[in-house]
Amino acid sequence: MTEPILVVDFGTSGTAAALVLGNQVRLVKEPASGQARWPSSVCLDADGFVVGTVAERRKRSLPRRYVDGPRRAVDADASIWLGDREITGTEALVAYLVAIKGDAERFYGGHVDRLTLTVPAGYQVPDPRRDRLIAIGEEAGFRDVELVNDAACAVLDPETGPAVPDGALVLVCDLGSTWTVTLAQRQGDDVIPLGAETSAAGRELDAQLITALRVEGQAWLEPLLQAEGDAGLRAYYEAVDFVRRLKHQLSDSMEVEDHLTPLAPPFRLTRGWVEAVLDPALRWVVATCHALVTKAGANIEDIAGAIVVGGAARMPLVAPFLHGALALPVRWPVEPELAVVRGAACWAMAAASRTVPAELPKWRVEPLAWDIPGGRARVLRWLVEEGEAYPAGARLAQIGTVDDRVFDLTAVHEGTLLAHRAPAGTVVETTLVAAASKSSVALADDPPAKRYELWATGSWLVSPDRQALVECDEPGGQVRFHQIADGAVTGEFRPAVDANRPYQGRVFVSPDGRLTLAAWDNDGRFSVWDVLSGQSVSSFHDGGGPHNVLVNESLWRLTAEGQGKVSAGRYQRTVTTMWDLRTGARVEKLTDPDWRRRHPGYQQRSGRDGFAARAESPDGRLRAVGEGAAVTLREATTDRELFRAAETQVRGVRAAFSGDGRYLLASWDFGERSRLDVWEI
């Protein structure tokens, strides 16, 4: 089923939302009013936040707990006082989003986890305001939050977009409470802003309307506004609503007249007066259009036209004025205040096309590589876990680009994901690479190539994360790290012991998964070292001198069989001392020759070295078996043999897989020496 996407266009005075389901778009109408435009208002009552029309109604009784346009506080990173409580703009906008999300989910009948928010074209990457809006969306409960600039949405609006050809330059004039002029270029389904300027003309018009009302009604209005307590604030809100209502009525009338209260004198507003007040603002729009075009290195003749959206686009003066002053085609939709949300919905509908298919594989363990749109992105989440199989065309991961778009990363062929390589939250540049495995049939038809072999006088381990090989030179007590891919030495550890005293050492794995070296000399001086950090963990001394050292990796204890003897009647018994590897404290002395029956689990070499007689590949599709003098690779489900390697005069062999499943490892025991073989599978 198609994933639903909620689209929200936050405005200073009004907010619009739409739910996108595949190729269908439904406006999310406000329950309290049934309108497609929600008032951008928040009120804090005894039960918490209420928004929209409900907040508008509550402001009559709770005027000090009401605020309109909380988006301004978010942009300014400022706080808001609602009564005696100080909140952030983020809190107010989260509450608003939660309310819209709830209504959208009631309509949809399920969870809506993806959000597309419009942002002003001036919020270029990087801009901390973009980060705040994404955080608000996530706090409101959305898993994915995308941002799209409002100028692009105005161009993508079905009522205006068809008139803007691919590659064309267009001017977008968004005339709401804030006026913004943007020069943009259409590039297919993308609209790239080239420059933007903003003015507070819409709010200034409302301010001048209030001033005109106060001047004309000074005798009766001022006493109301100056009343003590909530009465004066309540009267101010009533006056603001009154002049805005008259302003909107001028869209289809030359003049309007109404009463603020039944007892107040009439107040008359004419279209001519409003147009005179708007004239400087419209001239600013024209001058800004020319400035943006010049700054972009273009001429006005290069512009395909101007698109006018926002509430002021309804005023009859606006479009003719701009057409005459710019000498350009001017287009405006029937409902200009909904143009941005309609365009944002069209942009969200194209989410299914924002996918990055993996490049075709070149290895048996194939790198899944995707080119990152824009050259930089953040890994949002992996949709397929490591070790999980997937079909061809499956969505494996999602990324968020620097311009806050979400892309799905898809697979070309079926396979099993071996390694994410870039965890969620990682910022990647140019290309993202993961590891997957092909079918096992490919191995049977084309046996794996042996990459290399390494000889040692000690033993081999695979690091606990299975990303490196560990060579322990037991006679010298030294540890080397090798890359699995090519065997190159990447690091070495030598314990700080007396170089003049011959010593031995072996690597074990502690209960918490740490590689640990136990080193000792012939006089029974022991030291225990954390290999990765090089820190000394503990030390102790067994005076008899050891000639047989065993370790229990579960209990994390060491036993040393000394050279001293104790008498037991006519017999002498060997003394074995047990030590705590964490602290270096002696646990007990053992004289029973059969002590290993009472204390099982003690071994000469690590039992957690990553090698085993039977090993499973990370994706569970392959099994490596070391038995006798041969190692075989088999298909796990059928036990079909895919590959075999055998040796002579070998004591035994054990197998392992690298963490990404790309390499088969075999550790051969030849007595005094050991060999490690690595095949790329």
Wavefront OBJ file of the C-alpha trace (Angstrom):
o trace
v 0.000 0.000 0.000
v 1.206 3.516 -0.807
v 2.699 5.322 2.174
v 0.587 8.371 3.153
v 2.303 11.763 3.281
v 0.981 14.759 5.191
v 1.790 18.092 3.531
v 1.630 21.251 5.663
v 2.067 24.866 4.576
v 2.544 26.955 7.731
v 1.608 30.576 7.172
v 1.712 33.524 9.549
v -2.053 34.026 9.482
v -3.276 30.762 7.960
v -2.138 27.157 7.563
v -3.168 24.610 4.948
v -2.647 20.842 4.954
v -3.211 18.003 2.510
v -2.943 14.222 2.692
v -1.232 12.541 -0.244
v -2.152 8.916 -0.968
v -0.425 7.719 -4.099
v -1.740 9.946 -6.883
v -4.644 11.297 -4.819
v -4.633 14.505 -2.782
v -7.189 15.382 -0.111
v -7.150 18.694 1.710
v -7.242 18.254 5.484
v -10.081 20.548 6.463
v -10.283 21.996 9.924
v -12.937 20.168 11.988
v -14.139 23.292 13.807
v -14.817 25.349 10.673
v -14.863 22.873 7.795
v -12.495 25.206 5.913
v -9.326 24.254 4.069
v -7.481 27.121 5.710
v -6.715 26.779 9.426
v -6.110 29.981 11.416
v -2.451 29.954 12.533
v -3.448 30.403 16.162
v -2.653 28.634 19.422
v -4.308 29.004 22.819
v -3.403 27.368 26.117
v -6.437 26.441 28.180
v -6.837 24.306 31.282
v -6.609 21.071 29.247
v -3.576 22.047 27.176
v -3.057 23.495 23.720
v -5.900 24.120 21.273
v -5.294 25.390 17.754
v -7.001 26.978 14.785
v -10.613 28.127 15.043
v -10.925 26.682 18.539
v -8.024 28.903 19.619
v -9.690 31.887 17.927
v -12.826 31.257 19.949
v -10.933 30.805 23.202
v -9.104 34.100 22.810
v -12.300 35.902 23.796
v -12.191 34.321 27.230
v -8.420 33.742 27.475
v -6.866 36.638 25.529
v -3.538 36.428 27.391
v -3.171 32.739 26.629
v -3.577 33.224 22.888
v -1.030 33.876 20.154
v -1.301 33.987 16.382
v 1.510 33.209 13.968
v 3.705 31.089 16.288
v 5.880 30.353 13.261
v 7.461 33.805 13.752
v 8.741 32.744 17.192
v 10.248 29.597 15.678
v 12.014 31.588 12.982
v 13.384 33.996 15.598
v 14.173 31.193 18.072
v 12.200 33.204 20.650
v 9.815 32.389 23.495
v 6.122 33.225 23.921
v 4.242 34.129 27.088
v 0.821 32.503 27.329
v -0.584 33.889 30.541
v 1.953 33.135 33.255
v 3.617 30.348 31.278
v 6.600 30.868 29.009
v 6.778 28.485 26.054
v 8.953 28.275 22.975
v 7.706 28.699 19.440
v 8.744 25.094 18.940
v 6.279 23.904 21.605
v 3.463 25.854 19.998
v 4.205 24.548 16.505
v 4.565 20.959 17.737
v 1.103 21.238 19.328
v -0.261 22.616 16.057
v 1.283 19.789 14.038
v 0.030 17.145 16.460
v -3.525 18.458 15.969
v -3.259 18.358 12.174
v -1.642 14.914 12.311
v -4.496 13.615 14.450
v -7.152 14.826 11.997
v -5.217 13.422 9.031
v -4.894 10.023 10.721
v -8.595 9.958 11.587
v -9.375 10.583 7.942
v -6.840 8.041 6.720
v -7.667 5.412 9.345
v -4.052 4.681 10.251
v -0.689 6.167 11.109
v 0.815 8.927 8.980
v 4.574 8.887 9.518
v 5.866 11.041 6.675
v 5.658 14.846 6.640
v 6.423 17.434 3.964
v 6.754 20.986 5.290
v 6.993 24.098 3.154
v 9.695 26.618 4.019
v 10.398 30.118 2.678
v 12.670 30.132 -0.354
v 15.109 32.238 1.635
v 15.830 29.320 3.967
v 18.762 28.072 1.943
v 20.981 25.146 2.924
v 22.436 25.353 5.516
v 20.065 27.334 7.725
v 19.389 26.555 11.417
v 15.719 27.325 10.888
v 15.480 24.308 8.598
v 16.929 22.133 11.349
v 14.409 23.518 13.854
v 11.494 22.728 11.549
v 12.714 19.173 10.976
v 13.090 18.713 14.746
v 9.533 20.029 15.243
v 8.190 17.493 12.750
v 10.038 14.661 14.456
v 8.856 15.764 17.893
v 5.282 15.796 16.592
v 5.643 12.084 15.839
v 6.690 11.936 12.194
v 9.342 9.423 11.205
v 10.390 11.252 8.018
v 10.341 15.030 7.593
v 11.036 16.655 4.226
v 11.291 20.357 3.438
v 10.369 21.994 0.148
v 10.581 25.723 -0.544
v 7.292 27.542 -1.046
v 8.358 29.226 -4.291
v 8.934 25.813 -5.867
v 5.495 24.750 -4.677
v 3.881 27.809 -6.278
v 5.444 26.801 -9.604
v 4.374 23.156 -9.182
v 0.757 24.108 -8.441
v -1.341 22.431 -11.201
v -3.044 25.783 -11.869
v 0.232 27.592 -12.625
v 2.911 24.959 -13.340
v 1.895 23.940 -16.895
v 2.632 27.476 -18.088
v 6.284 27.250 -16.947
v 8.362 25.129 -19.381
v 11.391 23.103 -18.371
v 14.478 25.316 -18.036
v 12.462 28.542 -17.824
v 13.091 31.341 -15.327
v 10.045 32.492 -13.378
v 9.296 35.127 -10.724
v 7.186 34.015 -7.781
v 5.438 36.710 -5.742
v 4.028 35.263 -2.512
v 1.882 38.011 -0.963
v 0.647 36.813 2.423
v 1.268 38.356 5.827
v 4.893 38.420 4.682
v 5.644 39.313 1.063
v 8.409 37.368 -0.668
v 9.728 37.655 -4.221
v 11.738 34.717 -5.580
v 13.506 34.156 -8.878
v 13.494 30.445 -9.687
v 14.306 28.102 -12.537
v 12.333 25.016 -13.395
v 14.458 21.913 -13.968
v 12.040 19.115 -14.717
v 10.177 18.292 -11.512
v 12.616 20.403 -9.496
v 12.359 24.162 -9.072
v 15.609 25.807 -7.997
v 15.446 29.190 -6.213
v 18.120 31.556 -7.509
v 17.422 34.444 -5.146
v 14.744 35.747 -2.769
v 13.851 38.937 -0.894
v 11.240 39.469 1.830
v 9.105 42.376 3.073
v 6.607 42.765 5.927
v 4.083 44.499 3.623
v 1.146 42.292 4.576
v 1.497 42.956 8.285
v 2.095 46.656 7.608
v -1.211 46.859 5.716
v -3.043 45.372 8.707
v -1.244 47.821 10.994
v -2.334 50.782 8.861
v -5.910 49.511 8.834
v -5.889 49.374 12.634
v -4.421 52.862 12.767
v -7.133 54.174 10.448
v -9.817 52.573 12.600
v -8.333 54.049 15.794
v -8.089 57.528 14.260
v -11.673 57.511 13.016
v -13.085 55.911 16.153
v -10.848 57.586 18.679
v -13.727 58.821 20.791
v -15.346 55.450 21.298
v -12.594 52.898 20.438
v -9.704 54.207 22.526
v -11.552 53.788 25.855
v -12.180 50.153 24.904
v -8.530 49.563 23.997
v -7.300 51.261 27.160
v -9.554 49.260 29.484
v -7.751 47.493 32.319
v -7.124 43.772 32.505
v -8.195 41.420 29.728
v -10.901 43.780 28.415
v -8.457 46.038 26.551
v -6.622 43.066 24.962
v -9.936 41.498 24.020
v -11.024 44.766 22.336
v -7.756 44.888 20.372
v -8.228 41.358 19.037
v -11.787 42.231 18.026
v -10.521 45.303 16.152
v -7.861 43.275 14.287
v -10.420 40.661 13.217
v -12.787 43.438 12.141
v -10.378 45.240 9.782
v -9.101 41.965 8.278
v -12.665 40.927 7.551
v -13.354 44.224 5.784
v -10.102 43.950 3.819
v -11.053 40.536 2.438
v -14.508 41.822 1.442
v -12.866 44.355 -0.881
v -11.863 41.505 -3.205
v -15.316 41.757 -4.826
v -16.532 45.203 -3.666
v -15.387 48.768 -4.237
v -16.187 49.710 -0.653
v -17.496 48.061 2.507
v -19.025 49.357 5.705
v -19.630 47.633 9.017
v -19.855 48.149 12.792
v -17.223 46.865 15.202
v -19.929 46.568 17.873
v -23.693 47.047 17.517
v -23.389 50.392 19.328
v -20.296 51.643 17.470
v -20.548 54.068 14.540
v -20.036 52.574 11.062
v -16.530 52.268 9.663
v -16.145 52.520 5.909
v -13.235 51.092 3.910
v -12.715 51.692 0.192
v -10.679 49.774 -2.322
v -9.050 52.994 -3.430
v -7.722 53.692 0.065
v -6.267 50.179 0.344
v -4.706 50.412 -3.104
v -3.074 53.702 -2.168
v -1.614 52.074 0.933
v -0.429 49.085 -1.134
v 1.191 51.169 -3.863
v 4.647 51.422 -2.164
v 4.614 47.710 -1.416
v 3.768 46.805 -5.014
v 6.506 49.109 -6.271
v 8.882 47.256 -3.925
v 7.796 43.990 -5.566
v 8.563 45.355 -9.040
v 11.938 46.790 -8.004
v 12.858 43.518 -6.272
v 11.933 41.490 -9.365
v 14.277 43.577 -11.510
v 17.050 43.394 -8.893
v 16.861 39.593 -8.628
v 16.897 39.183 -12.404
v 19.912 41.477 -12.759
v 21.763 39.756 -9.925
v 21.244 36.412 -11.675
v 22.854 37.798 -14.835
v 19.611 37.686 -16.828
v 17.306 40.207 -18.489
v 13.625 40.693 -17.816
v 12.986 39.409 -21.363
v 14.460 36.046 -20.265
v 11.678 35.533 -17.695
v 8.782 33.280 -18.689
v 6.368 35.130 -16.409
v 5.347 35.918 -12.856
v 3.223 33.792 -10.540
v 1.291 35.574 -7.796
v 0.042 33.596 -4.777
v -1.011 34.373 -1.226
v -4.068 36.169 0.138
v -3.221 39.571 -1.379
v -3.291 38.015 -4.861
v -7.089 38.143 -4.566
v -7.036 41.947 -4.661
v -8.049 43.133 -8.167
v -5.265 45.729 -8.311
v -2.333 43.375 -7.843
v -2.145 41.305 -11.042
v -2.786 44.217 -13.469
v -0.261 46.392 -11.648
v 2.481 43.759 -11.861
v 1.634 42.904 -15.465
v 1.946 46.539 -16.495
v 5.068 47.279 -14.463
v 6.979 44.122 -15.403
v 5.686 43.681 -18.956
v 5.430 39.948 -18.257
v 2.589 37.416 -18.292
v 1.172 37.250 -14.755
v -0.633 34.135 -13.547
v -2.533 33.616 -10.342
v -4.686 30.655 -9.269
v -8.336 30.843 -8.299
v -7.543 30.148 -4.638
v -4.103 31.759 -4.358
v -3.801 31.107 -0.601
v -3.901 27.337 -1.331
v -1.463 27.368 -4.253
v 1.572 26.477 -2.143
v -0.040 23.497 -0.406
v -1.344 22.196 -3.741
v 2.125 22.462 -5.257
v 3.697 20.842 -2.196
v 1.232 17.966 -2.559
v 2.304 17.515 -6.193
v 5.916 17.489 -5.045
v 5.103 14.886 -2.383
v 3.272 12.751 -4.933
v 6.587 12.383 -6.758
v 8.196 10.802 -3.657
v 7.938 7.376 -5.282
v 10.174 8.631 -8.102
v 12.836 9.866 -5.691
v 14.673 6.562 -5.615
v 18.309 5.713 -6.222
v 18.749 2.215 -7.706
v 21.908 0.344 -6.787
v 24.655 0.019 -9.354
v 24.991 -3.390 -10.972
v 27.207 -5.840 -9.020
v 30.763 -6.687 -9.953
v 31.775 -9.101 -7.119
v 30.385 -12.292 -5.658
v 29.753 -10.252 -2.568
v 28.406 -7.291 -4.397
v 28.762 -3.692 -3.333
v 25.389 -1.992 -3.442
v 26.344 1.527 -4.454
v 24.070 4.512 -4.917
v 25.001 7.948 -6.258
v 23.806 10.576 -3.758
v 21.606 13.326 -5.272
v 23.284 16.649 -4.578
v 26.490 14.937 -3.467
v 25.703 14.816 0.266
v 23.007 13.183 2.402
v 22.250 11.701 5.816
v 21.267 8.043 6.175
v 17.822 8.201 7.809
v 17.226 4.497 8.306
v 17.854 1.045 6.895
v 14.636 -0.744 5.908
v 16.363 -4.135 5.574
v 18.386 -5.469 8.485
v 21.846 -6.973 8.142
v 21.498 -10.647 7.262
v 17.977 -10.163 5.869
v 17.059 -11.300 2.344
v 15.254 -8.959 -0.060
v 13.604 -9.220 -3.499
v 14.528 -7.297 -6.635
v 13.360 -3.688 -6.493
v 13.064 -3.680 -2.696
v 13.573 -0.458 -0.746
v 16.708 -1.043 1.307
v 17.236 2.357 2.936
v 16.155 5.993 3.009
v 18.373 9.068 2.865
v 17.699 12.759 3.508
v 19.507 15.120 1.135
v 20.940 18.513 2.075
v 17.828 20.195 0.681
v 15.718 18.036 3.039
v 14.269 15.633 0.498
v 13.853 11.917 1.256
v 15.014 9.351 -1.308
v 14.461 5.579 -1.254
v 17.497 3.423 -2.064
v 16.388 0.367 -4.029
v 17.939 -2.944 -5.100
v 18.349 -3.984 -8.723
v 18.485 -7.741 -7.994
v 17.447 -9.988 -5.155
v 20.025 -10.748 -2.500
v 20.840 -10.675 1.182
v 22.138 -7.528 2.864
v 25.384 -8.361 4.625
v 26.514 -4.997 5.985
v 25.034 -1.510 6.164
v 28.507 0.061 6.217
v 26.962 3.497 6.997
v 24.711 3.386 10.092
v 21.591 5.521 10.390
v 22.562 9.111 11.106
v 25.792 8.907 9.094
v 26.442 11.728 6.635
v 27.645 10.322 3.309
v 29.064 12.130 0.299
v 28.880 11.283 -3.411
v 28.226 7.533 -2.981
v 26.741 5.227 -0.365
v 27.970 1.636 -0.407
v 26.531 -1.396 1.368
v 27.422 -5.086 1.017
v 25.147 -7.857 -0.196
v 25.629 -11.428 -1.346
v 24.616 -13.190 -4.546
v 23.022 -16.610 -4.729
v 25.124 -19.594 -3.748
v 24.695 -21.092 -7.229
v 27.270 -18.596 -8.472
v 29.865 -20.182 -6.201
v 29.242 -23.663 -7.538
v 29.569 -22.500 -11.132
v 32.588 -20.301 -10.458
v 34.680 -21.471 -7.451
v 36.016 -18.693 -5.239
v 39.518 -17.400 -5.827
v 42.094 -17.681 -3.064
v 43.164 -14.182 -2.108
v 46.252 -15.007 -0.032
v 47.746 -17.158 2.723
v 49.645 -16.193 5.883
v 51.939 -18.352 8.037
v 52.522 -17.904 11.767
v 54.336 -19.642 14.609
v 51.357 -19.047 16.880
v 47.618 -18.925 16.414
v 44.969 -16.940 14.490
v 41.824 -15.220 15.716
v 39.065 -13.228 14.067
v 38.390 -9.976 15.937
v 35.085 -10.000 17.871
v 33.550 -7.602 15.318
v 34.808 -9.950 12.561
v 36.393 -7.048 10.732
v 40.087 -7.985 11.185
v 42.455 -10.926 11.557
v 44.513 -11.223 14.721
v 47.861 -13.049 14.659
v 49.329 -14.090 17.993
v 53.026 -14.948 17.872
v 53.018 -17.168 20.935
v 56.788 -17.678 21.375
v 57.307 -13.912 21.332
v 54.038 -12.848 22.906
v 53.296 -10.297 20.173
v 50.007 -9.461 18.441
v 49.489 -8.200 14.890
v 46.305 -7.026 13.157
v 45.704 -7.781 9.480
v 43.111 -6.525 7.010
v 40.908 -9.399 5.920
v 40.710 -8.115 2.336
v 44.439 -8.303 1.573
v 46.254 -9.452 4.714
v 48.071 -6.143 5.166
v 49.321 -5.456 8.700
v 47.329 -2.556 10.188
v 48.681 -2.592 13.737
v 50.890 -4.356 16.242
v 50.962 -4.705 20.015
v 54.017 -5.617 22.088
v 53.525 -5.762 25.831
v 55.838 -3.695 28.039
v 57.794 -6.567 29.550
v 61.492 -7.158 30.231
v 62.931 -7.795 26.765
v 65.895 -9.633 28.309
v 63.657 -12.323 29.791
v 62.190 -14.772 27.220
v 58.411 -14.859 27.475
v 55.379 -16.355 25.798
v 51.873 -15.111 25.232
v 48.462 -16.026 23.924
v 45.423 -13.941 23.019
v 42.084 -14.735 24.614
v 38.682 -13.028 24.492
v 37.327 -11.710 27.780
v 33.646 -12.170 28.753
v 32.953 -8.587 27.623
v 34.430 -9.297 24.178
v 37.846 -7.628 24.629
v 40.953 -9.062 23.020
v 43.326 -9.778 25.903
v 46.929 -10.935 25.880
v 48.185 -13.126 28.728
v 52.009 -13.044 28.753
v 54.439 -14.849 31.087
v 58.132 -15.650 31.467
v 59.914 -18.773 32.694
v 60.020 -17.484 36.289
v 56.237 -17.353 36.458
v 55.746 -13.596 36.118
v 52.341 -13.021 34.473
v 50.936 -9.824 32.946
v 47.510 -9.351 31.388
v 46.982 -6.661 28.709
v 44.032 -5.172 26.863
v 45.239 -5.480 23.269
v 43.301 -2.624 21.661
v 44.101 0.011 24.282
v 47.518 -1.353 25.262
v 46.629 -0.945 28.943
v 47.833 -3.318 31.644
v 44.869 -5.090 33.260
v 46.531 -7.138 36.011
v 49.751 -8.931 36.971
v 50.725 -11.766 39.328
v 53.609 -14.118 40.104
v 53.604 -17.900 40.376
v 56.903 -18.720 42.049
v 57.210 -22.264 40.693
v 57.441 -21.140 37.076
v 54.750 -22.305 34.614
v 55.027 -25.061 32.092
v 51.333 -25.440 31.228
v 48.974 -22.431 31.072
v 45.214 -22.756 30.534
v 42.417 -20.153 30.484
v 38.686 -20.359 31.127
v 37.214 -17.505 29.017
v 33.771 -17.722 30.640
v 34.993 -17.467 34.243
v 37.968 -15.354 33.126
v 40.474 -17.336 35.165
v 43.919 -18.710 34.398
v 45.605 -21.825 35.747
v 49.376 -22.282 35.804
v 50.902 -25.691 36.459
v 54.122 -25.033 38.372
v 57.388 -26.955 38.630
v 57.144 -27.448 42.395
v 55.807 -30.685 43.866
v 53.952 -31.452 47.078
v 54.192 -34.777 48.879
v 51.120 -36.950 49.379
v 52.272 -40.091 51.137
v 54.651 -41.918 48.840
v 53.679 -39.687 45.864
v 54.498 -36.167 44.731
v 51.762 -34.151 43.066
v 52.007 -31.208 40.684
v 50.689 -27.896 42.016
v 48.310 -25.920 39.775
v 47.441 -22.367 40.818
v 44.227 -20.660 39.713
v 44.252 -16.869 39.179
v 41.568 -14.234 38.577
v 42.523 -12.455 35.338
v 40.574 -9.295 36.231
v 42.367 -8.597 39.483
v 45.427 -10.834 39.467
v 44.265 -12.372 42.762
v 45.011 -16.022 43.498
v 41.793 -18.062 43.709
v 43.094 -21.418 44.948
v 45.842 -24.037 44.676
v 44.947 -27.369 43.118
v 46.854 -30.613 43.785
v 44.259 -33.036 42.438
v 45.632 -34.363 39.112
v 42.041 -34.768 37.968
v 41.117 -31.151 38.754
v 39.978 -30.406 35.171
v 37.003 -32.737 35.647
v 35.801 -30.535 38.524
v 36.756 -27.335 36.701
v 35.861 -27.773 33.021
v 36.314 -25.132 30.342
v 40.065 -24.503 30.616
v 41.922 -24.476 27.277
v 45.394 -23.748 25.925
v 44.056 -21.471 23.189
v 41.016 -19.274 22.848
v 37.712 -21.021 22.276
v 36.226 -17.699 21.183
v 38.702 -17.067 18.378
v 36.004 -16.857 15.704
v 36.929 -20.184 14.073
v 34.849 -23.334 14.391
v 34.366 -26.776 12.908
v 31.090 -25.452 11.440
v 30.500 -21.782 10.676
v 27.434 -20.016 9.216
v 27.685 -17.044 6.855
v 26.118 -13.802 8.134
v 23.144 -14.165 5.800
v 22.612 -17.827 6.777
v 22.873 -19.079 3.203
v 26.315 -20.705 3.388
v 27.994 -23.104 5.787
v 31.727 -23.729 6.103
v 32.817 -27.088 7.517
v 36.344 -27.930 8.673
v 36.786 -31.665 9.136
v 39.831 -33.853 8.870
v 42.220 -32.355 6.359
v 39.665 -30.396 4.303
v 37.444 -27.350 4.504
v 34.234 -27.325 2.474
v 31.733 -24.622 1.611
v 28.123 -25.760 1.451
v 24.689 -24.365 0.722
v 23.035 -24.169 4.133
v 19.522 -25.217 3.118
v 20.476 -28.217 0.931
v 23.972 -29.078 2.273
v 25.117 -29.087 -1.345
v 28.923 -28.820 -1.585
v 29.985 -25.738 -3.495
v 33.731 -25.691 -2.872
v 36.454 -27.827 -1.263
v 40.082 -27.215 -0.220
v 42.257 -30.008 1.221
v 45.754 -30.340 2.690
v 48.127 -33.133 3.687
v 50.042 -33.600 6.950
v 47.698 -31.199 8.731
v 46.452 -31.778 12.272
v 43.148 -30.017 11.729
v 41.340 -27.106 10.168
v 38.614 -24.735 11.322
v 36.648 -22.146 9.351
v 35.084 -18.709 9.732
v 33.435 -15.957 7.682
v 34.285 -12.259 7.679
v 31.698 -9.959 9.192
v 30.455 -8.795 5.801
v 30.254 -12.387 4.488
v 32.595 -11.554 1.646
v 35.485 -13.817 2.707
v 35.863 -17.447 3.773
v 38.685 -18.010 6.278
v 40.433 -21.269 7.161
v 42.935 -21.767 9.992
v 45.166 -24.820 9.419
v 47.162 -26.388 12.284
v 50.467 -27.892 11.162
v 51.855 -28.399 14.651
v 54.673 -25.910 15.205
v 53.229 -23.583 12.579
v 49.786 -22.514 11.449
v 48.461 -21.116 8.177
v 45.561 -18.852 7.390
v 43.862 -19.042 3.978
v 41.422 -16.422 2.698
v 39.031 -16.874 -0.236
v 36.789 -14.204 -1.693
v 33.314 -15.683 -2.028
l 1 2 3 4 5 6 7 8 9 10 11 12 13 14 15 16 17 18 19 20 21 22 23 24 25 26 27 28 29 30 31 32 33 34 35 36 37 38 39 40 41 42 43 44 45 46 47 48 49 50 51 52 53 54 55 56 57 58 59 60 61 62 63 64 65 66 67 68 69 70 71 72 73 74 75 76 77 78 79 80 81 82 83 84 85 86 87 88 89 90 91 92 93 94 95 96 97 98 99 100 101 102 103 104 105 106 107 108 109 110 111 112 113 114 115 116 117 118 119 120 121 122 123 124 125 126 127 128 129 130 131 132 133 134 135 136 137 138 139 140 141 142 143 144 145 146 147 148 149 150 151 152 153 154 155 156 157 158 159 160 161 162 163 164 165 166 167 168 169 170 171 172 173 174 175 176 177 178 179 180 181 182 183 184 185 186 187 188 189 190 191 192 193 194 195 196 197 198 199 200 201 202 203 204 205 206 207 208 209 210 211 212 213 214 215 216 217 218 219 220 221 222 223 224 225 226 227 228 229 230 231 232 233 234 235 236 237 238 239 240 241 242 243 244 245 246 247 248 249 250 251 252 253 254 255 256 257 258 259 260 261 262 263 264 265 266 267 268 269 270 271 272 273 274 275 276 277 278 279 280 281 282 283 284 285 286 287 288 289 290 291 292 293 294 295 296 297 298 299 300 301 302 303 304 305 306 307 308 309 310 311 312 313 314 315 316 317 318 319 320 321 322 323 324 325 326 327 328 329 330 331 332 333 334 335 336 337 338 339 340 341 342 343 344 345 346 347 348 349 350 351 352 353 354 355 356 357 358 359 360 361 362 363 364 365 366 367 368 369 370 371 372 373 374 375 376 377 378 379 380 381 382 383 384 385 386 387 388 389 390 391 392 393 394 395 396 397 398 399 400 401 402 403 404 405 406 407 408 409 410 411 412 413 414 415 416 417 418 419 420 421 422 423 424 425 426 427 428 429 430 431 432 433 434 435 436 437 438 439 440 441 442 443 444 445 446 447 448 449 450 451 452 453 454 455 456 457 458 459 460 461 462 463 464 465 466 467 468 469 470 471 472 473 474 475 476 477 478 479 480 481 482 483 484 485 486 487 488 489 490 491 492 493 494 495 496 497 498 499 500 501 502 503 504 505 506 507 508 509 510 511 512 513 514 515 516 517 518 519 520 521 522 523 524 525 526 527 528 529 530 531 532 533 534 535 536 537 538 539 540 541 542 543 544 545 546 547 548 549 550 551 552 553 554 555 556 557 558 559 560 561 562 563 564 565 566 567 568 569 570 571 572 573 574 575 576 577 578 579 580 581 582 583 584 585 586 587 588 589 590 591 592 593 594 595 596 597 598 599 600 601 602 603 604 605 606 607 608 609 610 611 612 613 614 615 616 617 618 619 620 621 622 623 624 625 626 627 628 629 630 631 632 633 634 635 636 637 638 639 640 641 642 643 644 645 646 647 648 649 650 651 652 653 654 655 656 657 658 659 660 661 662 663 664 665 666 667 668 669 670 671 672 673 674 675 676 677 678 679 680 681
